[in-house]
């Protein structure tokens, strides 16, 4: 808000005190194009509309005859509001497209986040969740990814043996550790 007030105050000061018409041309370039990135959408529209109205009123309104506006040349007074209007329209379309792109990116980010969460849930079902006994040894294992989904996998290959006296026990055939992502 303070930035908007400063730009409006400087515009009024420029219109009152004058200076060079070259500075006015720079002013045309600075406000619409720089405020695209420096201000939120509504602030951008509000500020540039106010500056356009100030230019139109100052250059084409009754303020010149009352001495409230610097006596710029007729060519400058005619062209300044028109050129500012065209640049404002151009900047508005740029700002609108930037705003649309930002919203699309947020939607894509949310969609990807949901998909990663679903993939993480599916990936968790691949892992065995209970301890396994091998020849009197209990083996516990866990995979805790640093992010939602990981490229690291493990698998334990066992062969079950049934002994009437001892019950069911396993024999370790192999252990596989995999790094799919290649890190």
C-alpha positions in Angstrom: 0.0 0.0 0.0 2.8 2.4 0.8 4.3 1.6 -2.6 1.0 2.5 -4.3 0.8 5.8 -2.4 4.4 6.6 -3.2 3.8 6.0 -7.0 0.6 8.1 -6.9 2.3 10.9 -5.0 5.3 10.9 -7.5 2.8 11.0 -10.4 1.0 14.0 -9.0 4.4 15.7 -8.3 5.5 15.0 -11.9 2.3 16.4 -13.3 2.5 19.5 -11.1 6.2 20.3 -11.3 6.9 19.0 -14.8 10.6 18.4 -15.4 11.5 17.0 -18.7 9.2 15.2 -21.0 11.8 12.5 -21.4 11.3 11.7 -17.7 7.6 11.3 -18.5 8.4 8.7 -21.1 10.5 6.8 -18.5 7.6 7.1 -16.1 5.4 5.4 -18.8 7.8 2.5 -18.9 8.4 2.1 -15.1 4.9 2.0 -13.6 3.0 -0.6 -15.7 5.9 -3.0 -16.4 7.6 -3.0 -13.0 4.4 -3.2 -11.1 3.6 -6.5 -12.9 6.1 -8.3 -10.7 6.1 -6.0 -7.6 2.4 -5.9 -6.8 -0.4 -8.4 -6.3 -3.1 -8.6 -9.0 -5.7 -6.2 -7.5 -3.0 -3.7 -6.4 -1.6 -3.7 -9.9 -5.0 -2.9 -11.5 -5.8 -0.3 -8.9 -2.5 1.6 -9.1 -2.3 1.6 -12.9 -6.0 2.7 -13.2 -5.4 5.6 -10.8 -2.3 6.7 -12.7 -4.1 6.5 -16.0 -7.0 8.6 -14.6 -4.5 11.1 -13.3 -2.8 11.4 -16.7 -6.1 11.8 -18.5 -7.4 14.4 -16.1 -4.1 16.3 -16.0 -3.4 16.3 -19.7 -6.9 16.5 -21.1 -8.9 18.1 -18.2 -9.4 21.6 -17.0 -6.4 21.5 -14.7 -4.0 22.9 -17.3 -5.9 26.1 -17.7 -6.0 26.6 -13.9 -2.2 26.2 -13.7 -2.3 23.0 -11.6 -0.4 21.0 -14.2 3.0 21.8 -15.8 2.6 23.3 -19.3 3.8 20.3 -21.3 3.9 20.5 -25.1 0.7 19.8 -26.9 2.1 16.7 -28.5 3.2 15.3 -25.2 -0.1 16.1 -23.6 -2.0 14.3 -26.4 0.2 11.2 -26.5 1.0 10.6 -22.8 -2.4 9.3 -21.7 -2.8 7.3 -24.9 0.6 5.6 -24.8 0.1 4.9 -21.1 -3.3 3.4 -21.9 -1.8 1.1 -24.5 1.1 0.1 -22.2 -1.3 -0.5 -19.4 -3.4 -2.8 -21.6 -0.3 -4.7 -22.6 0.9 -5.0 -19.0 -2.6 -6.0 -17.9 -2.6 -9.0 -20.3 0.9 -10.0 -19.1 -0.2 -9.7 -15.5 -3.4 -11.7 -16.2 -1.4 -14.5 -17.9 1.2 -14.6 -15.1 -1.7 -14.8 -12.6 -3.3 -17.7 -14.6 0.0 -19.5 -14.8 0.6 -19.2 -11.0 -2.9 -20.7 -10.4 -2.2 -23.5 -12.8 1.1 -24.2 -11.1 -0.6 -24.4 -7.7 -3.2 -26.8 -9.1 -0.5 -29.0 -10.6 1.5 -28.9 -7.4 -1.6 -30.0 -5.4 -2.4 -32.8 -7.9 1.2 -34.1 -7.9 1.2 -34.0 -4.1 -1.9 -36.1 -4.0 -0.4 -38.6 -6.5 2.8 -38.9 -4.5 0.8 -39.6 -1.3 -1.2 -42.3 -3.1 2.0 -43.8 -4.5 3.6 -43.8 -1.1 0.6 -45.6 0.3 0.8 -48.2 -2.4 4.5 -48.6 -2.0 4.1 -49.3 1.8 1.9 -52.3 1.0 4.8 -53.9 -0.9 6.9 -54.3 2.2 6.4 -57.1 4.7 5.2 -55.7 8.0 6.0 -58.4 10.5 9.1 -60.0 11.9 10.4 -63.2 10.5 12.2 -66.0 12.3 15.1 -67.8 10.6 16.8 -70.8 12.4 16.1 -69.3 15.8 16.9 -65.7 14.8 14.2 -63.0 14.6 14.8 -60.5 11.9 13.0 -57.1 12.0 13.2 -54.7 9.1 11.7 -51.4 8.0 11.9 -49.0 5.1 11.4 -45.3 6.0 11.6 -43.1 2.9 13.0 -39.6 3.2 10.3 -38.3 0.9 6.8 -39.6 0.1 8.0 -42.2 -2.4 11.5 -43.9 -2.5 13.3 -45.9 -5.1 14.8 -48.1 -2.4 13.3 -51.5 -2.0 14.1 -54.7 -0.1 12.8 -58.2 -0.1 13.6 -61.3 2.0 13.4 -64.7 0.4 12.7 -67.5 2.7 11.8 -71.1 2.5 9.3 -72.4 5.0 10.0 -75.7 6.7 7.3 -77.6 8.7 8.4 -79.7 11.6 5.7 -81.3 13.7 7.7 -80.8 16.9 9.1 -77.3 16.3 6.1 -75.9 14.4 6.7 -73.7 11.4 10.0 -72.0 10.9 11.8 -70.5 8.0 15.1 -70.8 6.4 16.7 -67.7 4.8 17.3 -68.2 1.1 18.3 -64.6 0.3 18.0 -60.9 0.9 17.6 -58.3 -1.8 18.4 -54.6 -1.4 17.5 -52.4 -4.5 18.2 -48.8 -5.3 16.0 -48.2 -8.3 16.6 -44.4 -8.6 20.4 -44.9 -8.9 21.6 -42.7 -6.1 
